[in-house]
Amino acid sequence: MGALISVTVLGMIIMFLGIMEKKKLILPFIMLGLLVSLIIDLTEWNRNISYFSDMMVVDNFAVAFNGVLIFTSGLVFMFSGNYYRRVEKPLEEIYSVMLFSLAGALIMTSFSNLVMLFLGIEILSISMYILSGSKKFDLASNEAAMKYFLTGSFATGFLLFGIALIYGSTGSFNLNQIAAYTTQNLHSLPPYFNIGLILIMIGLSFKLAVAPFHFWAPDVYQGSPTLITAFMATVVKIAGIAAFYRLFDICFSNVSGMWVKTLIIFSVATIFAGNLAGLFQTNMKRMLAYSSIAHAGYMIMGIVAINKSSAGALLLYSASYSLVTIAAFGIIILVREFRLNDDIDTFNGLARTNPYMAFGLTFSLLSLTGIPPLAGFAAKYYIFATAMDRGYLWLVILALIGSAISAVYYFRPIIAMYLKESNHPAIPVSNTYRAQLVSITILTLLLGLVPSLLLLI
Amino acid sequence: MITAILILIPLIGSAAVMFTGRGKGLKRNAIIVSLIAFAVSILALALFHNTGEPEFSFSVPWISGSGINFHVAMDGISLLLVLLTTFLFPIIIIAYPKPVSGRVNIFYGLVLILEASLIGVFTACDGIVFYIFWEMALIPAYFIIALWGGNNRIRITFKFFIYTITGSLLMLGAIIWLYLHTPNPHSAEFSALYKVATTRNAQLWIFSALFLAFAIKIPIIPFHTWQPDTYTSAPPAGSMILAGIMLKMGIYGIIRLLIPLCRDTFGLLQYPVMILIVAGIVYASVIAVTQSDLKRFAAWVSVAHAGLITAGAFSLDQSALQGAVLQMISHGINIVGLFIIIDIIETAYKSREANELGGIASVNPKLGIFFMMIMLATVAIPLTNGFPGEFLLLLGIFKYSVWLSAVAGTTIIFSAVYMFKIYQKVMLGPVPEKVKFSENKLSGFEMTALVSLAVMVFFIGCFPKPFLDLAGPAVKNILDFITVTTN
């Protein structure tokens, strides 16, 4: 809760800093504020406090995911200085909207009431609609915002309708009371409880870009400003999966018969939709969009196999996935700035001109493929092991085949960078940027070698 | 402890080589690192008791509470393969001239990482650790071929990568499944995986997954289509590592994992699989006869010989399995020798097309002699290292099925045909212009490498017993385990 308050306050202070025209201060202040929020967040470990008559419960699950969310946002902000360095217009509004959407994400990890879930998702989504259109004079950005907004509000409708039906059948918004109701009336649940559950699931799947509700994602990812895409692919996705897990773990695990089969189909469809479409992409951002769809499919596996250990597996997965995704986007930002394009061809010969960047991107892509000993392998291993432990052997086999397919497109940029020639000049890289890349790379390796760091919830 | 040190030496060496920049003594440093690893493995050999149980065990819990340990140790089979690895790497580094293009430090760094991962594969005693090293070997191999390879390398390395990663992901699935079926608390130790009482049906699936992974790596026909292209376009050092050592990962996997894990299904699958392999051997031999590109020729020779080793291992006979281990060593030595000679020919005469060459033995007699030795060893003439292994393998197949061994035995004739044919074309006959006026000397580096290989060819050929004895108890252990536990 402290983290939520401090992030919100931080967002407001940033707006005021903008009004007072202290531009130089904004970014350092954000980093400092996020660090403070992270520390406040971690102090709540093992305290299990509930707020506002059980509207929110900050348990270890919430603390762990909040930590990952704040850390990930910090990484995005780290690259933002570079991204916006040539932009003259005021940035404080973009930064504070980003912080507000982070606040929404923090609510999504700690809600204990369906209304709070809805509030969190809306705070997050509305901020994201604004952010994806934040490149005001760019047609693609406008298109992205429009598409995101239309499909997103449609999904919100589903979610809200589902929440209403659940309330109608159980008489409560509180997760624990709903769970208690389902245990008592396991065999006499009204049919609209089932409908409500499915509608909520569809609403959440929409937000997470889970197939067959993923069609908005590639256009929105490609059109949005790259920094915002990075934010969307990581923070939004982690918050979504955390909310999904929390809701289904506390509320609906009694009635898993109602949703598990559907979710398995969603998961397989997502893995294959993402990976197969990824094969045909020529644009880096679009490819990563499909990759993020596929990864949502792997994360859904953690919800299918819901149990104690799958929360840890999901946490590890989100952390490792967002770490390398942000590194990849950070490199794309720079390449696009100097080579004016983000097609895969643009990366030709990058290894010759900018070995550090090429190495960083290779590391990220290998980790996304799941090559040991990088973080991506450990994450995939735990998700797969959890799913197999619960008896979903076929799901794991299909997911493994999906991973093999994904190797094909993750290797295209690597091939472009190392094996193709181009006469682009080297991209000038500052030392801080290089240090950022190196530290993310080291973290990726570290998380792969010592995954137990994040398995403790 | 000594096992962990063996893995660490090349890893640390690789970091050192990579970060010392592009200065001169890179090749020298890489040689020193690989020689230190060799010395340590010799030390391990001296301290080895050969009880059949894994020795020099090093185990630290890796992920707390999950039963996954970083556990490495060596029994006789592992030790022999580690010796092969640490023996061949210095030779490969010595024989192969410094790459002319690209970042030389990265090249030697990758080679040493590859050495570390290979030692890791051969010594791992934990399923997950085994998988991690297995995959870790793929990445440096990919980059060595992709960055320093020849024509068409982009398409070819891509195919190589996709093929092998598909196989290994299936293997990962099988390992995770077994791990989850160990009694609580779970453990991924090989010893625990072996004890999982799987049903026949489950074993069929495990067999398919593991066999596919290993068959792609070896490769066994029809999973071989990546191999001739990759061997041909890889830089010589890459082909040597691939054929000399990486190929053995697959056969080692069969002996270490497939045979003990799928013991109940062997009765059902042994025969069809052996027919498949033996047919593949004949097919590869026939193709080898028709090849004139020397590297492609060596690639097919390697397919044929590796197939025979696998078929022998599948016969589940004590002496045949010992022969398989011995033949892995001999094959590694011979194929590396062949690739070194091909590389020397290609650099000196700017061609590896057998039809364009000839008479090299008369202008460069030393090379002719070395080629002759390697040729005799490949044909498995008695007193060369090819003979004892191949004999034991065929004996094992014979005990299993006379017909199969008769067909497999034809490969000896075939190997004589293709080896002598190539030798004739390349080394004898009239000397073409471009051979006559080229540099016809062996450098000191090349001499060192070839002499040490030749010594091993005859040493193993005359005294195969210590090698067979080294593998014996470990093989017996595996076979005893199968007889005790088979339902």
Chai-1 contact restraints between the chains, C-beta under 6 A:
chainA,res_idxA,chainB,res_idxB,connection_type,confidence,min_distance_angstrom,max_distance_angstrom,comment,restraint_id
A,I371,B,E135,contact,1.0,0.0,6.0,A-B,restraint_1
A,P372,B,I132,contact,1.0,0.0,6.0,A-B,restraint_2
A,P372,B,E135,contact,1.0,0.0,6.0,A-B,restraint_3
A,P373,B,I132,contact,1.0,0.0,6.0,A-B,restraint_4
A,F384,B,I176,contact,1.0,0.0,6.0,A-B,restraint_5
A,A385,B,I176,contact,1.0,0.0,6.0,A-B,restraint_6
A,M388,B,I176,contact,1.0,0.0,6.0,A-B,restraint_7
A,M388,B,L180,contact,1.0,0.0,6.0,A-B,restraint_8
A,D389,B,L180,contact,1.0,0.0,6.0,A-B,restraint_9
A,I397,B,G173,contact,1.0,0.0,6.0,A-B,restraint_10
A,L400,B,L169,contact,1.0,0.0,6.0,A-B,restraint_11
A,L400,B,G173,contact,1.0,0.0,6.0,A-B,restraint_12
A,S403,B,L169,contact,1.0,0.0,6.0,A-B,restraint_13
A,A404,B,I165,contact,1.0,0.0,6.0,A-B,restraint_14
A,A404,B,T166,contact,1.0,0.0,6.0,A-B,restraint_15
A,A404,B,L169,contact,1.0,0.0,6.0,A-B,restraint_16
A,A407,B,I165,contact,1.0,0.0,6.0,A-B,restraint_17
A,V408,B,I162,contact,1.0,0.0,6.0,A-B,restraint_18
A,I415,B,I154,contact,1.0,0.0,6.0,A-B,restraint_19
A,L419,B,A146,contact,1.0,0.0,6.0,A-B,restraint_20
A,L419,B,I154,contact,1.0,0.0,6.0,A-B,restraint_21
A,S452,B,I63,contact,1.0,0.0,6.0,A-B,restraint_22
A,S452,B,S64,contact,1.0,0.0,6.0,A-B,restraint_23
